[in-house]
Amino acid sequence: GALHAGHASLLRRARQERPFVAMSLFVNPLQFVGAEDFEGYPRDEAADLELAEHLGVDAAWAPSVDQMYPPGGDRLVPDPGPVGAILEGVSRPGHFAGVLTAVHRLFDVCGPSTAYFGEKDAQQLFLIRQMVKELDDPVTVIGCPTAREADGLALSSRNVLLSPQEREAAGCLFLALSEAAALARGGERDAAVLRAVMAREIGATRAARLDYATVVEDATFVEVDTVGGPSRALVAARFGATRLIDNLRLPWSEPVGHAGSASGTGRAG
C-alpha cells in the first residue's frame, strides 16, 4: 500500500525482465504490532492502481482480509527461525511470521515464476529467501537496490508521516551508513568501530532516537564482531512517532593470498 518511487522501480524492473507482470496490493494485519500501527499505515488504493496501470502492470490483486485469509481455512505460518527474532524481530514481535504468511499465501495464489523485493527491508528479504528454500517454493526471489531521495533517505511509505523537521533529521540514517561504508572501504574490519560511528552519527541528531546500529554477515544475517566477508550495515531509529530502517552493503574485497570466501566472527548471544 501507499506505493512510491521505490515500488515503481520494482515494477519497472519486472516489466523489463518478464512478459507478464502481476502486483499485489494488501496491507497485511498480521505483520503489525498493534491495531494503532495497522490503522495508521498510509493507504491510497486508487492512486496505487493508477500508478500500476501507468507502469504497464498486467494484473493487480487487492484482496480483502477475508479473501487473503478465508475464515476457517487452513493457514500455513512459516517459521522465521532465529533470524526472525533479532533486530526488527525484537521491536516488532510476530512481524516476520506475519510477513512470511502473507508472502507464502500470495505465492500460492498467484504462482509467480519471479518475485521482486526491495533491499531496504534486508532482514525481510533474507527471511523470504530462507522460506522459499525451506518450502521448496518454485519462485526466484530478486532483490532490488534501495530507491533513495536526494539526501539518501530510503523511500518508505512511512516517510509521509514525518514532520518537516523529522524529515530533515531522517537523513542521518544514510549518513551513518555511508560513514560506516567509508571506513570499511578503507580497510576497517572491527564491527564495533563501525557500529560506534553509526550510533554516534544518529545519536548526534536531536530528533532521532536510535534503536539499533549493527553489522551482519550477508550469508547468515548473524551479527558479527569482525567483518570477514560480504556484510551489511543496518540501522533503525525513531523520528517522533515514526520508526525508519535502512541498510547498506559494506565494501568488501578478498584479502590478497586468501582463497575462497571468509566468514565473519559471530557475536555471542
Beta strands, then each sheet from edge to edge (+ up, - down):
strand 1: 22-24
strand 2: 59-61
strand 3: 114-118
strand 4: 140-144
strand 5: 208-217
strand 6: 224-226
strand 7: 231-239
strand 8: 242-249
strand 9: 265-266
sheet 1: 1+ 2+
sheet 2: 3+ 4+
sheet 3: 5+ 7- 8+
sheet 4: 6+ 9-
end
